Amino acid sequence: MIGTAFFGENAMTDRSYILPPRRLLRVSGEDRQSFLQGLVSNDVAKAAPDRAIWSALLTAQGKFLHDFFLVEQDGAYLLEAEADRLDDLKRRLSLYRLRAKAAIEAVEGWTVAIAWGDDALKALDLPGEAGAAKPFGGGVAFADPRLAGAGARLYLPDVAALEAAGFTPGDPAAYDRLRISLGLPDGSRDMQVEKAILLENGFDELHGVDWKKGCYVGQELTARTKYRGLIKKRLLPVGIAGPLPEAGAIIEAEGKEAGEMRSSVDGPDFALGLALLRLEALESGARLTIGDTVLTPLTPDWVVLPEKKSA
């Protein structure tokens, strides 16, 4: 096991921010909550001006389509998703709108930022609690609802307020290294569209699924996967020794397929990546390789893996 800040120590010495390739949708109207509640994996009723959530939209078969952060501001919901896939998310949500009194529109002129580093949440006057949110700089700031150790996410009309709080532009690779060390997926970079299963990618432990809410698209398969213990793979951080593998590269263990590589990042001492690994390969302790590259699985302390089967 590794602690959630084990590989983030160097990245946490300064307050930094980046502008990731993310954009916002605004969902407004009197039916906005009931409309989204019947579609997405988390409980939309929990999203408020002082709390953000992480959620997903699935296919009817329970496979990943989009993940997004959601927070309430000025009587509407702000949804943060991948910039180059925002139109697809808007289109898919619109297909379900039917007679619901809800409007879905892209937010123009606002910036999505991620801020992390030394006392980052304190500098933004946020408690160190995942999902804690507050108004900030004419927009909203909140601790990452998956893990507070991942820093804050902000939706702002101007980043000047962030810089006034002591943050400076940072290196996207530095944040990527922190994110990967914590085992946090980054949308379709790490989860294959129409193939990935939420519980293989940490949505249970990272508060992305609510098991007590009513029906939503893909709920049946998601619930069956949990309660029947059908998970066979997990997305986990890996240490990388050798050439940096490409995303999608097949991982082998003793000549057998053991998983697939996802995103990765180089570093001053060693490289890190995320890999979707077969649990049987993890349990066996076999050497994991991609060509001449050797991978070492790392298990963040939030991850719950099945107990090893007795011999």
N, C-alpha and C positions, 0 to 999 in steps of 0.2 A: 504493500500500500504506500501511497505517497500523499503528503499533505497538499491541500489545495493551493498553497502558495509556494510549493517546493521549487518549481522552476521559474516562478515569477519574481524572485527576490531582486534581481538586477533591474527588472523592468519597473519595480515599484519604488525606486529611489527618487524619482522626479514626478511632478504632475504633468501629464501629457494628454493631448487629445488628437484624435484623427477624425476625418470626415469619410466614413465608409461609403461604399456604393449602395446606399439605401435610400428609399423615399417613403413618403407618407400618403395614406389614404385617410379621408375623413368620412365617417359614417354618422349621419345625423337623422333626425326625425323621431317622432314619438314611438315608433316601433323598432328603433335601432337595437335595443337590447334583445327583445324576443326574436328578431330577425337573425342576429348573429348567434344567439344561444342555441338555435336549432341546427347550426352548421358546424361549429368549431369544437375542438377537443376540450377546452377549458371552460370554467364557469364565468361567463361574461359579467354576471352580476357582481363578481368580486372586483372588477376593474372600476376604479374611482379616481377622483383627482389626487388622492393620497396613496393610490396603489396601482401598480402596473402588473400585468400578467404576461405569460408566454403561452402561445397556443398554436394550433395547426389546423389547416383545412385538408381533408383527406378525400380519396376516392370512395365510392360506395363500398369497395372491397377493403377499405381500411389502409390504403397505401398513401404515402406522403405526396402532397401537392405543393403546399406552401407552409412555411412557419412564419410567425410574426409576433411582435410585441404590441400590446394593446393597453392604452391608458385613456382615461376620460378627461376632457378639458372643455370648458364652456358649453356643457350640455351636448357634447358629441364625443365619439370615440376616434382616437387617432391610432391607426394601424401602421406599424413600421415593417416594411418588407424589402426584398431585394429589388434594387432599382430597375434592372433590366427585365424583371418578371412582374413588375407592378401592374402593367396593363392586363396580363393574364389573370392575376388575382382579382382585379376589378371586374373583368369579364365573367369569371366564374361566380363571384358573389352576386353579380347582377342577374345571372340566370335563375337564382333562387329568390329574387326579391318579390316577384309576382305582385300581389296587392299590398304588400307590407308598406307602411308609411315610413320609408327610409330612403335616404339619398346617399349615393356613394360617389365621391369625387376625389381626384388627386389634389394634394396640397402643393401649391406652387409658391416658390419664394422662401420656403423654410429649409433649414439645414438639419440633417441628422448628424449628431456627433457622439463619439464614445470617449469618455474621460476616465483615466485611471492613474494610479501612482500613489505617492506618499500622502496618506490622509485625504485621498480624493473625495470620499463621501463627506467627510467632515468639512472640507473646503466648500462644498455645495450645500452645507447645512442639512445633510441627509443622514438619518440613522443608519447604522450598519446592518440593515435588515433587507433581505432580498425582496425587491418589488416596492420598497418604500418610495413614494413620489411626492413632489411638491412643485408649485409654480416657480419658475426661474427664468430670468432674463426675457420676460414677455412670452415665454413658452413653458416647457415642463422639463423637469429632470427627475430621474428615478434610478435607484440601485437596480442592477441587472436582476430580474426576477428569478433567474436560474440559480445564480450564486452571487452574493454581494461582493465576493472577492474578485469578480470580473470587472468591477468599477461601475460607472454610471453611464446611462444613455440619456441624451438630451435632444429635444426638438425645439429649435430656436429660429427666430426671425433674423438673428445676427449673432455671430460667435464672439462679439466683443465682450459680452457678459461673461463668457467662459474664460477669456483671457484676463479679465478684471479679477477673476477669482484665483488667479495664479497659475493657470494652465498654459502651456506652450505647445505649438504644433509638434507632434511626435512622429515617429517612424511606424508606418502600418505594420511592418514586420515585427516590431517590438510588441505591439498588441497581439498580433497573430500568435506569437510565441507564448504569451500569457494565456490566451484563449485555448490554444492547443494543449498546453500543460494542464489546464483545468478540465480538459475533455469535453469542451463545449462545441457542438457542431455549428457550422456557418451555412445554413440554408442548403441550397442545391450543390454547393461545393462538397459537402460531406454526406448529404442524403440524396439518394437517387430518386428523381421524380417518378412517381407511379410504381416504385419498387420498394422503397424503404418502409420499414415498420417502426412506429414511434418508440416502442419499448426497446428495440435494439439500439436506439439512439439517445437513451437516457431521459425520455420525456416523463417517466414516472417519478424518478428521484429528483428531477429538476423542475418539478411542479408544472409540467406542461399539459397534464391530463387531470380532469376532475372525475372521480369515480362515482360521485353521488348526484351529479346533474342528470337531467333528462337526456333523451335521445339526441344524437347528432350524426352527421354523415360519417359512416365508417365505424360507428361505435361498436357494433356487434363483433366484428373481427378483433378490434382493439381489446375489448373486454374478454373475449375468449382466449386471446393470446396471453393475457395476464393470469386469468384464473385457472387455465389448464397448463400453465408453465411451458408454453410452446416456443419460448425464445431459444434460438440456437446460435446467435451471434451477438456481439456487442461492439459498439464503437468505443475505442479506447486510445489514449495517447501511447505512442511508442517512441523510444529512443532510436536514432538512426545512425548506424556506423557504416559508412561507405557512400557511394553516389546517391544523391537525393532521388527517390523513386518518383515516377510520374503518377498522378492521380489515376486510379483504375487499374494499376499494375497488380497482378495476381501474386499473393503471398503464398509461399510453400513451406511445409513442415515435413521433413523426411520424404520428400518427393510427392506429397499429397497437397492439394489445394487447402489453404488454411484461412483465406480471407482476401480482402482487397484493400489497397492503399487509398486513402482519401487525401485531404490537404496536408501540406508539410511546409516547414520553414527552416532555413539554415540558421546557424548561430555561431557565436565566437568560440564556443567550446564543443558543442555537439548539435546535431540537428534533431528536430522533433517533428512528429507527424501524428495524424489520426488514422487509425486503421479499423476496418470492420472485420473483426476476428471471430473465427469459429470457437465456440466455447470448448469443444472437445480438444482443439489444439492447445488452448490455454491450460486446460486441465492436465494434458500430457506433459507439459513443460518442454516440448520439442523446440528445437532451434528454428526460428522464423527467418526466412530469407526471401529476397527478391534479387535474383542474380548474385552479384558479389556483395550486396548490401544485407547487413544483419539488423534485424529489428528486435528490440527489447520491450515487451509489453509493460506498461506502467498503469497502476490502478489508483485513480484519485480516491480519496477517502469517502466521497459521497456515493460511489458506485456500489451497488449491491449485486454480487454475482451468486449464482447457485452454489450450494455447498458441493464440494468434490464428492463424487461417487466413491463408495468404499470398494476396495479391490475384491 
